[in-house]
Amino acid sequence: MNNSILAHTGLLTFSTIDALLSRFKYVSQELDLRFPVYKRIITVMIESLENVYKYSDVYESFVKERSEFMPDFEITQNVQSIRLITRNPVKNEDVPRLKKKIDQVNDKNRDELKSMYLEIITNGEFSAKGGAGLGFVEMAKTSGNNLEYSFKPITDDYSLYTFIVTFAI
């Protein structure tokens, strides 16, 4: 059984992200998380929240009209693991690209992820919004687990993107 230890629903801002990071620090102290586990989770938390924030301009007007699809973030815990979950709308046209990037990362072992990371750093095509897949590589390396995802169509133009990263504790 998973217990929610931190949750937020709504559009993200830098101040919201900062508040969530501060709340997680407090929660992790209450849970007596070992520092290496806390450090891995906070690293992935920053990356995943920034991803949701970076692409908010794509879905901001959509969620204002359809509030049931507001982005949300949750951290859950059970005896064996902690799961970090984000959900946000994405344009259907972006789904194949996201799937491909995540699947490429999930198909790699730890050493291959290190090589992929270095290749992206030296040859990746970065933009203001990223786009080279470096964040997915970093999250997989940091968590030590495959990245989980799903896309549920919600309109002709949008799907609900659920992204999950699991950490052993």
N, C-alpha and C positions, 0 to 999 in steps of 0.2 A: 504494500500500500504506500502510495506517495503522499507526503504531506507538503503543502505549499508553505515555503518559508519566506518568499518575497514575490510580490506581484504588482503589476502596473498595467492599466489599460488607458490608451489615449495617445495622441500625437506626442512625439518626443521633441524635446529641446535640449540644448546643452545643459541647462540648469536641471532638467528632469533627469538626464543621464547622471549628472553629478550627485543628485540626491539619491538615486538608486544605488550608485556605487558606495556612498556613505552608509546607506541603510544596510547594504550587504556586509560591509565591514562590521557593523554592530551585530548583525544576525550571526555572522561567522564566529564572533567572539562568544556569543550566547551558546552556540552549538559546540564550542570548543573545537573548531576545525583546526587541523594541523596546518601550519603556515604554508608548506608546499602545496597542499590542496587548495587553500584559499588563493594563493598566487596564481595557480593554473586557472581557477574559475574566474577570477577577476580579469585576467588577460582575455579570456574568451568572451566574458561579459562585455567588456569594452568594445571588442571587435564586432560582436553581434548587434549591440545597440547602435553602434555607429553605422552599420549596414542598414538597419531599419531607418535611421535618421537620414542618411545620405540619399535614399530613394523616396523620401516622403513627398517630394514635389510631384512624383509620378501618381500618387494615390490620394493626396491631401483633399482635393475637391470631391473625390469619390466618397471618402469616408465621412465627410461633412454631411453628405446627403444620405449615406447608409451607415449610421453610427454603429450598427451591429458588427461592422467589419473594421472598427478602429484597431490599430496595431495593439498587440499586447505582449507582455513579457512576464515570464514566471520562472522561478527556481523552485524545484520540488526535491524532496529528499526521502529516501527509504533507508533501510538498514545497510544496503550495499552500495548505494550510489546517490549522486546528486545530478539532476537533469536541469539544463538550462533550455528554455523553450521560448522562441519568438514566433509571432504570427503577424502577418501583414499582407495586404493585397499586393499583387504584382500584375503587370500587364501580361496577358496571355502570350503575346509575342515574345516576351522575355523568358518564358518557362523553359523552352528547349535549351537555351544558352546556360541558364542556371543549373538545370539537370546535368548537362554535359560537364560543366566545371566541377560540380560536387562529385559526380561519378568518377571523373578522372582522379580526383583526390582520394576517394574511397578505394580505388583500385591499386593504390600504392602502399608499400610497406614503409616502415620508419625511415630506412636509408634512402628509398626512392623519394620520399617526401622532402628530405633534406636536399637532395639533388634538384628536385622540382623547385623548391624555394629559391635556391641559388640561381637557377635558370631564369626564373621570373624576375628576380632582383636585377639580373644583368641584361636580360633581353625582353622583359615584359613590357606590354603596352599599357602604360598608366595614363589615367585621365584624372580630372578633379574628383571623379567618383570612383576611382579605382578601376576595376574592370579586368585586371589581369589574373584574378583568382588567388592572389597572395593571401588574402584574409582566410579563405577556406583552408589553404595549406597550413597556415599558422594555427588555426583552430584544431585541425586534425592532429598536428604535431603536439600541440599543448595538451589536448585531452587524452591522446593515446588511443582514441577510438574513432570508428567511422562516424561520419556526419549523417544524421537521419533527416529526411525531408519528405514532405508531401505537398501536392498542389491539388486543391479542390476547386473546380470551376464554380464561380459565383454569378458571373454575367457573361455576355458575349465577349467582353473586353478584359475582364479581370478574373484571377484565381486567388484563393486564399493560400498563401505560402506558409507552411509550418516548418520550422527549422529547430532541430533538437541536437544538443551536444550532451553526452553523458560522461560523468567523471566517477571513477571508482573511489570510494572513501575507506 
